[in-house]
Amino acid sequence: MPYWLYDIVYPLSRWLHVVCTTLIVGGTLFFELVLPIAIEDLKREQQLYVFARARLVFRWVVWIGVAGLLISGAASLYRMWKPYQLEEFGYVSGWAFAHVGLGAIGMIVGLLLTIGREPPENPVRWMRLNLVVLLVVIFLGSATRHFQLRLNEQPSGGRRTNADGWLGFDRSSTQPTTKPATNPTTRPAP
């Protein structure tokens, strides 16, 4: 992949991942914190009506968010697949696959909560559980990125390579290759 395309695709993919995560987690928090307080003064029938309408709107947020997460996650996994096979990335890949696995569980629960005309039994309990799962998934993603960057900061056998293998430099190449063009203007002290 050319560098210019690489520099467009992967930042956009990361941005999409963050935006979709924000929509799903933010929507879940809205259902947990804002909606119950906003409708508490309404009659029970009106509360159920408002909750059902909000759920219909949130369904599209979840479905679009999950689609965006799958696309951007696949792009990130494609980018990191070869490095994750290396021995030095062994523990990083463990964090990454925990992020992917638990994220898949969170997405499935989110989709199941929005499928059908009526919510499943105990939807509030499921949403709270899913919120905790999603927050742990965010932590796992953050930890994975931290460990990727940490590997980049530690030289390995005299070479430092980027987590995705695109950039690298040899320590010996960091020394200047040319001599100064002019002589020093100060004389050594006698």
Buried (B, 14 or more C-beta within 10 A) or exposed (E): EEEEEEEEEBEEBBEBBBBBBEBBBEBBBBBEEEBEEEBEEEEEEEBEEBBEEBBEEBBEBBBEBBEBBBBBBEBBEEBBEEBBEBEEBEEBBEBBBBBBEBBBBBBEBBEBBBEEEEBEEEBEEBBBEBBEBBBBBBBBBEBBBEBBEEBBEEEEEEEBBBBBEEEEEEEEEEEEEEEEEEEEEEEEEE
